[in-house]
């Protein structure tokens, strides 16, 4: 995990702009074996990396214990870094129904943790995240990681690129600040349920 200290701000004339730009964003790539996360702080030109890592879940055999671990660890990240918003990757719908159900539960656990702390939540499709980072909706994990490394001046990429996938969600959300309605957002459980009437987590 890498930590970067933020810069002090002294220009009172631009406090409002600074508060918007300096928001801390937690990005999550949900998964039942590995959950990737990245935390950034908004900057005037580019965001600043605060933390980057993964939560290992493969050693846990019970699926429901994994869900609890995702909830607990996400809550811990929120309490440790105090992000203002959560950006999370939406499940990629494939042919394996069981895998999609488990992935949806993993995402739901992370969302639940954010709602527990009254955090606004923004959900982005995988292709939208890749497009925001690389300009290509079908970019590979390696291409996304390489672009983020250059953008955020990351000295050494993590061995597991699920971490940079989580970071990509945060950076994608950062670049949507001029287009606030470009992602699906939730502000409460009632809001989440209303926008996902058929969703089970």
N, C-alpha and C positions, 0 to 999 in steps of 0.2 A: 504494500500500500504506500502511495506517495502523497505527502501533504505539502501544500503550498500556502504560505501566508498571504492574505489579501493586503492590498495597498490602502493607506489612509487617504481620506478625501477631505479636501479643505475648501473647495469652491462652493460657497453657500448659494450662489446664483443658480447652480445646476443640481441642487439637492434632489428635486423630484426626479429628474432624469437619472441621477445616480442611483436612487433607490430602486428604480425599475431595472437598471442594468446590473445592479449588484445583487440581485436575487440569487439565492442558492437553489440549485435544481438537483434533485436526486433522480437518476435514470436507472431503470431496472429492465433487464432481460430475463423474464421469468423462466423457470425450468424446474423439473422434479429431480434432476441429477445434479445440476449446477445452476445457480442463479448468479448472473453477472450484474454488477452495479458500478456506476460512476457518479461522482458528485462534482459539480462545477459551480463557480461563481461568475456571474455576468461581468463582462468588462466592456470598456468603451469600444474596442475594436473586435476583440476575440474573447471568448470565455477563458477563465483560469481553472486549471485542474486542482481540485482539493483532495480527492481520494478515488481510488480505482481498485477493484478486487472482485473476488467471487466467494460465494458461499457453497461449500461442498456438501452435497446431500446424498451422494451415491451409497455411502456406507450405511445409511439408514434404510432398513428393509421395509418397515411399515409405512405405507403411503401417507397415512393420516399423521404420523409422527413427523414426516417431512413437511406436511402442510403447517403444522404447529411451529416447526423450526423456521420456516419461511416467514411466518407472521412475527415470531419473536425476534429474529435477526433483523428484519426490516424495521421493526419498532426500535430496536437498538440503534440502527443507523440514523433514524430520524432523531432520536433523543441525543445522539452524540454530535451530529453535524447541524441539526436544526434547519433543514431545508425548508424553503418557502413553498415549493411545488414538487409534485411527483410526475415524471414522464415515464410511461411504461409501454413496452411493446405489446401490441395486441397479438392474440394467438393466431398462428398460421393454420388455416383450415385445410386439412388433408384428408386422406381416405381412411386412416386409422382412427376410428371413433374413440377407442379407449385412450389412446395417446392424447387426443385432443381434449378429452374430458379431464385427464390428469393435468394437462397444461393449463386448462381453464381454471382448475382449482388452485394451482400454484399462483396464477395471476391474481385470482380472487383473494388469496391470503395476503399478498403484498398490498393490494388495494385496501383490504380491511384494516391493515396496520396504519395506512395513511389516513383513512377515515377516522380511525381511533384518535388521531392527533389533529383532526379537522383540517387536513391539508387538501388543497385543490389538486385534482388528478387529471392528467391529460394522457390520452391513449392514442398511439400512432401505429399504423400498419407497417410491417417490416419493409415493404417496398418504399414507403414514404420516408422512412428513416434513412435507408440507403441512398435514396435520391437526394435528400437534404445534405448528406455528408459527401457523397462522391459524384452526384449528378447522374448516377445510373441506378435504376431500380433493381437490377439483377446483380449488383456488385457482390463479390465474395467477402467472407469474413476478413480475409487478409487485406483486401483492398480498402475496406472500411477502417481497419486497424491502422494501416499505413497512412491513410489520409488524416486520421485523428492524431497520429504521432507527429506529423509535420505541422498540423494546425495548432496543437497544444504544447508543442516542444517537449514531448514525452521522451525522456532519455532512453528508457528500455521498455519495450512492450511486455506485458505479462505473458506467461507461457500459455495460459488459457484465454482464448480470445472471446469467451463469453463476457469477460470483463469489459472489453472494448465495445461489445454489443450493447451492454448496459449504458456505457458512457455515450454511445452514439444516440441513444434515446434522449438523453439529457441535452446533448448538443443540438439535436434536431428541434427540440422544444425551444431552446434558446433562440434559434434562428426563425422561429415562427412568431416572435414578439410583435412584428409588424402586421401579422395576420392572425389575430387572436382566435378566430373561429375555424382555424385550419385543422384542429384535432378534436377528438371527442373528449369532453371534460365532464367531471363529476365533482360536486361539492358536498354531498352527503349520501348516506345509504338510500334515502328516499329518492334522491336524484338518480343514483346508480340504477336502482330497480326500475324506475320509470323509463329510463333509456334502454334498459335491457330486459324487457318483460319475459323473454323466452330463455334467458341465460341462467344456467345452473352453475354454482361454484361450490 
